[in-house]
């Protein structure tokens, strides 16, 4: 399989069958022939030129840490938050290239205002008409940087959830230390970012048969010696023979855990400029097909009540996205349309006190 065909297949994969077709064409060592316990305890020998299944976070007992989500929509919201952070961080890194001493924004909302000119999304509805129209133009520019797509295969009755951001991305050599890590984070000293513990998005692995991950560092922020290219991997649940410790694993290309990669020229061919792609395949929402397709809009607006950035939601079979700005913005809009007194105040008849 050519690298271009492989990457195209990974970008377009939406079913378990599509992923399994790709896996059959790759030199993948069975987890029964090689499995990783720790740096000093492994079963089987590493086979050069082959791909091996490595535990997510390089932690064999990772299943308990990944199975943290109480609701299937929560990990998707975490993925969206991660995408928002990647978009903000890209602008921060670009700023530092121009002005190394530029002060950092004190919090995420100040960062969004500084880099994109957007205030709290629910405050826009309270602005005058001209200013509100100006903000909507900005929203239309920013929303294209982050999108979630819901796909459904009727024949197989499988959902796929794709979250794609146009943020900073990761270089292939660092993906296993960042996007495929557990409990690792470089955010504690960055008050302009949201998350801290590097945990939530990985819960999406729990609800998926397979997860396809691709990432490419934005070329203009590459540091000296950092490789430009696109890294990729596939995550699945491993059930070892004769053992009671199933775990989540990803495809690695080297014994230190680094993922497979392709050159930047191949990334350009498949239209992958920069950012990250997370597609969670055969996603278990725990409900009926019709209910999921109908309620995802409401569920995400509820979980991300007042997101720091707008994003697009592409529902099943629709090429025109829904603009997602959270329930706080929707309530503020209702107040403006109905009228503040009518929307917020309700009178009651006098009540006697006994």
C-alpha positions as CSV (number, residue, x, y, z in Angstrom):
1,X,0.0,0.0,0.0
2,X,1.4,3.4,-1.0
3,X,1.8,6.0,1.8
4,X,-0.6,8.4,-0.1
5,X,-3.3,5.6,-0.4
6,X,-2.8,4.7,3.3
7,X,-3.2,8.3,4.5
8,X,-6.2,8.8,2.3
9,X,-7.8,5.6,3.6
10,X,-7.2,6.7,7.2
11,X,-8.6,10.2,6.7
12,X,-11.7,8.8,5.0
13,X,-12.3,5.7,7.3
14,X,-15.7,5.8,9.0
15,X,-16.4,2.1,9.7
16,X,-14.7,-0.7,11.5
17,X,-14.5,-2.7,8.2
18,X,-12.6,0.2,6.6
19,X,-10.0,0.2,9.4
20,X,-9.7,-3.6,9.3
21,X,-9.1,-3.5,5.6
22,X,-6.2,-1.1,6.2
23,X,-4.8,-3.2,9.0
24,X,-4.7,-6.3,6.8
25,X,-2.5,-4.5,4.4
26,X,0.0,-3.3,7.0
27,X,2.9,-5.3,8.6
28,X,1.3,-5.5,12.1
29,X,2.6,-7.9,14.7
30,X,-0.1,-9.7,16.6
31,X,-0.5,-8.6,20.3
32,X,-0.2,-12.3,21.1
33,X,3.3,-12.3,19.6
34,X,4.5,-9.1,21.2
35,X,3.1,-7.3,24.2
36,X,4.5,-4.5,26.3
37,X,4.4,-4.6,30.1
38,X,7.1,-2.1,31.0
39,X,10.6,-1.0,29.7
40,X,12.1,-4.1,31.5
41,X,9.4,-6.6,31.0
42,X,8.1,-7.5,27.5
43,X,6.9,-10.7,25.9
44,X,8.2,-11.4,22.4
45,X,10.8,-9.6,20.3
46,X,10.5,-6.3,18.4
47,X,10.4,-6.9,14.7
48,X,12.1,-4.1,12.7
49,X,10.0,-2.8,9.8
50,X,6.8,-3.9,11.5
51,X,4.1,-2.1,13.5
52,X,3.4,-3.2,17.1
53,X,0.6,-2.6,19.5
54,X,1.8,-0.4,22.4
55,X,-0.3,0.6,25.5
56,X,-1.8,4.1,25.4
57,X,0.3,6.2,27.7
58,X,2.9,3.4,27.7
59,X,0.9,2.1,30.7
60,X,-0.2,-1.5,30.5
61,X,-2.9,-1.0,33.2
62,X,-4.6,1.9,31.4
63,X,-8.1,0.5,31.0
64,X,-9.3,1.8,34.4
65,X,-7.9,5.3,33.7
66,X,-9.5,5.4,30.2
67,X,-13.0,4.3,31.4
68,X,-13.7,7.5,33.3
69,X,-16.5,9.1,31.3
70,X,-20.0,8.7,32.7
71,X,-21.8,9.9,29.5
72,X,-20.8,9.1,25.9
73,X,-21.0,12.8,24.9
74,X,-18.5,13.9,27.5
75,X,-15.4,12.5,25.8
76,X,-16.5,14.2,22.5
77,X,-16.8,17.5,24.4
78,X,-13.3,16.9,25.8
79,X,-12.0,16.4,22.2
80,X,-13.6,19.7,21.2
81,X,-12.0,21.5,24.1
82,X,-8.6,20.0,23.2
83,X,-9.2,21.4,19.7
84,X,-10.0,24.8,21.0
85,X,-6.8,24.8,23.0
86,X,-4.7,23.7,20.0
87,X,-6.2,26.7,18.0
88,X,-5.3,29.1,20.8
89,X,-1.8,27.7,21.3
90,X,-1.1,28.0,17.6
91,X,-1.8,31.8,17.8
92,X,0.3,32.1,21.0
93,X,3.3,30.3,19.4
94,X,3.0,32.5,16.3
95,X,2.9,35.6,18.5
96,X,6.1,34.5,20.3
97,X,7.9,34.0,17.0
98,X,7.2,37.7,16.3
99,X,7.7,39.0,19.8
100,X,9.4,36.6,22.2
101,X,8.6,38.7,25.2
102,X,4.9,39.1,24.5
103,X,3.0,38.7,27.7
104,X,0.7,35.7,27.9
105,X,-3.0,36.1,28.2
106,X,-4.2,35.6,31.8
107,X,-7.0,33.2,31.0
108,X,-8.7,31.4,28.0
109,X,-11.3,34.1,27.4
110,X,-8.7,36.9,27.4
111,X,-6.7,34.8,24.9
112,X,-9.7,34.4,22.6
113,X,-10.4,38.1,22.7
114,X,-6.7,38.9,22.1
115,X,-6.1,36.5,19.2
116,X,-9.6,36.5,17.6
117,X,-11.4,39.5,18.8
118,X,-14.2,37.5,20.3
119,X,-15.8,38.2,23.7
120,X,-17.9,35.7,25.6
121,X,-20.3,34.2,23.0
122,X,-23.3,34.8,25.2
123,X,-22.5,38.5,25.5
124,X,-22.8,39.1,21.8
125,X,-26.6,39.0,21.8
126,X,-26.7,42.0,24.2
127,X,-24.7,44.2,21.8
128,X,-26.1,46.8,19.5
129,X,-27.0,45.6,16.0
130,X,-23.9,46.9,14.1
131,X,-21.5,45.4,16.7
132,X,-23.4,42.2,16.7
133,X,-23.1,41.9,13.0
134,X,-19.4,42.5,13.2
135,X,-19.0,39.8,15.8
136,X,-20.9,37.4,13.6
137,X,-18.5,38.0,10.8
138,X,-15.6,37.1,13.2
139,X,-17.5,34.0,14.3
140,X,-17.9,32.8,10.7
141,X,-14.1,33.1,10.3
142,X,-13.2,31.3,13.5
143,X,-15.8,28.5,13.4
144,X,-14.1,26.9,10.3
145,X,-11.0,26.1,12.5
146,X,-12.9,23.4,14.5
147,X,-15.5,20.9,13.3
148,X,-17.2,17.7,14.5
149,X,-18.8,15.3,12.0
150,X,-21.3,12.6,12.8
151,X,-21.4,9.7,10.3
152,X,-23.7,6.7,10.3
153,X,-23.5,3.5,8.3
154,X,-27.0,2.2,7.9
155,X,-25.9,-1.3,6.7
156,X,-23.6,-1.9,9.6
157,X,-25.5,0.3,12.0
158,X,-22.3,2.1,13.1
159,X,-21.7,5.6,14.2
160,X,-18.4,7.5,13.7
161,X,-17.5,10.7,15.4
162,X,-14.8,12.9,13.8
163,X,-13.3,15.9,15.5
164,X,-10.9,17.9,13.3
165,X,-9.1,21.0,14.3
166,X,-6.8,23.4,12.5
167,X,-4.7,24.1,15.5
168,X,-0.9,23.7,16.2
169,X,-0.8,19.9,15.7
170,X,2.0,17.7,16.9
171,X,5.1,16.4,15.1
172,X,5.2,12.6,14.6
173,X,8.0,12.2,17.1
174,X,5.9,13.7,19.9
175,X,2.5,12.2,19.3
176,X,3.0,9.3,21.7
177,X,4.1,11.8,24.4
178,X,1.1,14.1,23.9
179,X,-2.0,12.9,22.0
180,X,-1.5,9.3,23.0
181,X,-0.3,9.9,26.6
182,X,-2.2,9.6,29.8
183,X,-2.0,12.1,32.7
184,X,0.8,14.0,31.0
185,X,0.4,17.7,30.3
186,X,2.4,20.8,29.3
187,X,-0.4,23.1,30.4
188,X,0.2,23.9,34.1
189,X,2.2,27.0,33.3
190,X,-0.2,28.2,30.6
191,X,-3.1,30.0,32.2
192,X,-4.6,30.8,28.8
193,X,-5.5,27.1,28.2
194,X,-8.4,25.2,29.7
195,X,-7.4,21.6,30.5
196,X,-4.7,20.5,32.9
197,X,-4.5,16.8,33.5
198,X,-4.3,15.4,29.9
199,X,-7.0,12.8,30.6
200,X,-10.5,13.5,29.4
201,X,-10.3,13.0,25.6
202,X,-8.8,9.6,25.9
203,X,-12.1,8.3,27.4
204,X,-13.4,8.3,23.8
205,X,-11.3,5.2,23.2
206,X,-13.6,3.4,25.6
207,X,-16.7,3.9,23.5
208,X,-15.0,3.1,20.2
209,X,-14.1,-0.1,18.3
210,X,-11.3,1.8,16.7
211,X,-9.9,5.3,16.9
212,X,-7.9,6.8,14.0
213,X,-5.6,9.7,14.9
214,X,-3.5,11.9,12.6
215,X,-1.6,15.0,13.4
216,X,0.7,17.5,11.7
217,X,2.6,20.4,13.3
218,X,1.8,23.7,11.7
219,X,4.9,24.3,9.5
220,X,5.5,27.9,10.5
221,X,6.0,27.0,14.2
222,X,8.3,24.1,13.8
223,X,11.4,24.4,16.0
224,X,14.9,23.8,14.8
225,X,15.4,20.0,14.3
226,X,11.7,19.2,14.6
227,X,10.4,17.0,11.9
228,X,7.8,18.2,9.4
229,X,5.5,15.4,8.5
230,X,2.2,13.8,9.5
231,X,2.0,11.2,12.2
232,X,-0.8,8.6,12.4
233,X,-2.0,5.7,14.5
234,X,-4.9,3.5,15.3
235,X,-6.2,2.7,18.8
236,X,-8.1,-0.4,19.8
237,X,-8.9,-2.5,22.8
238,X,-6.6,-5.5,23.4
239,X,-7.7,-8.7,25.2
240,X,-4.5,-10.7,25.8
241,X,-4.8,-14.5,25.8
242,X,-4.7,-16.1,29.2
243,X,-4.7,-12.8,31.0
244,X,-7.3,-10.7,32.8
245,X,-5.9,-7.3,32.1
246,X,-7.3,-5.9,28.9
247,X,-5.8,-2.6,27.8
248,X,-6.0,0.0,25.1
249,X,-3.2,0.1,22.6
250,X,-2.0,2.1,19.6
251,X,0.1,1.2,16.6
252,X,3.7,2.2,17.1
253,X,6.6,2.2,14.6
254,X,9.5,2.1,17.0
255,X,10.2,0.4,20.4
256,X,10.2,3.8,22.2
257,X,6.6,4.2,21.3
258,X,6.8,6.7,18.4
259,X,4.0,6.4,15.8
260,X,4.3,5.8,12.1
261,X,4.8,8.9,9.9
262,X,4.7,10.2,6.4
263,X,6.5,13.1,4.7
264,X,4.9,16.5,4.5
265,X,4.6,16.1,0.7
266,X,2.2,13.2,1.3
267,X,0.3,15.2,3.8
268,X,-0.2,18.0,1.2
269,X,-1.5,15.4,-1.3
270,X,-4.3,14.4,1.0
271,X,-5.0,18.0,2.0
272,X,-3.8,17.9,5.5
273,X,-2.2,21.3,6.2
274,X,-1.9,21.1,10.0
275,X,-3.8,20.3,13.1
276,X,-5.3,17.0,14.4
277,X,-7.8,14.5,13.3
278,X,-9.6,12.2,15.8
279,X,-12.1,9.8,14.3
280,X,-13.8,7.4,16.8
281,X,-15.3,4.6,14.9
282,X,-18.2,2.3,15.8
283,X,-18.9,4.7,18.7
284,X,-21.3,3.5,21.3
285,X,-23.7,6.3,22.3
286,X,-25.9,3.9,24.2
287,X,-29.1,4.9,22.5
288,X,-31.2,4.5,19.4
289,X,-30.0,5.7,16.0
290,X,-32.7,8.3,15.5
291,X,-32.3,9.7,19.1
292,X,-28.6,10.1,18.7
293,X,-28.8,11.9,15.4
294,X,-31.5,14.2,16.7
295,X,-30.1,15.0,20.2
296,X,-26.4,15.5,19.6
297,X,-26.9,19.2,18.9
298,X,-28.7,19.7,22.2
299,X,-26.3,17.5,24.1
300,X,-23.1,19.3,23.0
301,X,-24.6,22.7,23.5
302,X,-25.5,21.6,27.0
303,X,-22.1,20.1,27.9
304,X,-20.3,23.0,26.4
305,X,-22.7,25.5,27.9
306,X,-20.6,28.6,27.0
307,X,-17.6,27.5,24.9
308,X,-14.7,29.9,24.4
309,X,-14.7,29.3,20.7
310,X,-17.5,28.5,18.2
311,X,-17.4,25.4,16.1
312,X,-19.3,23.5,13.4
313,X,-21.4,20.4,13.7
314,X,-22.0,18.3,10.6
315,X,-24.9,15.9,11.3
316,X,-25.6,12.8,9.3
317,X,-25.7,13.3,5.6
318,X,-25.6,17.1,5.8
319,X,-22.9,19.2,4.1
320,X,-24.1,22.4,5.7
321,X,-23.0,22.7,9.3
322,X,-24.8,23.8,12.4
323,X,-23.1,26.7,14.2
324,X,-22.4,25.6,17.8
325,X,-22.1,28.4,20.4
326,X,-23.6,26.8,23.5
327,X,-26.8,27.0,25.4
328,X,-25.8,30.2,27.1
329,X,-25.8,32.0,23.8
330,X,-29.1,30.4,22.8
331,X,-30.7,31.6,26.1
332,X,-29.3,35.1,25.6
333,X,-30.7,35.2,22.1
334,X,-34.2,34.2,23.4
335,X,-34.1,37.0,26.0
336,X,-33.3,39.5,23.2
337,X,-36.0,38.2,20.9
338,X,-38.8,37.9,23.4
339,X,-37.8,40.8,25.6
340,X,-36.1,40.8,28.9
341,X,-39.2,41.3,31.1
342,X,-41.2,38.7,29.3
343,X,-38.4,36.2,29.3
344,X,-37.1,36.5,32.8
345,X,-40.0,37.8,35.0
346,X,-43.1,36.0,36.0
347,X,-45.8,37.6,38.2
348,X,-47.7,35.6,40.9
349,X,-51.0,36.4,42.5
350,X,-50.8,37.5,46.2
351,X,-50.7,34.6,48.6
352,X,-52.1,34.6,52.0
353,X,-49.8,33.7,54.9
354,X,-51.3,31.4,57.6
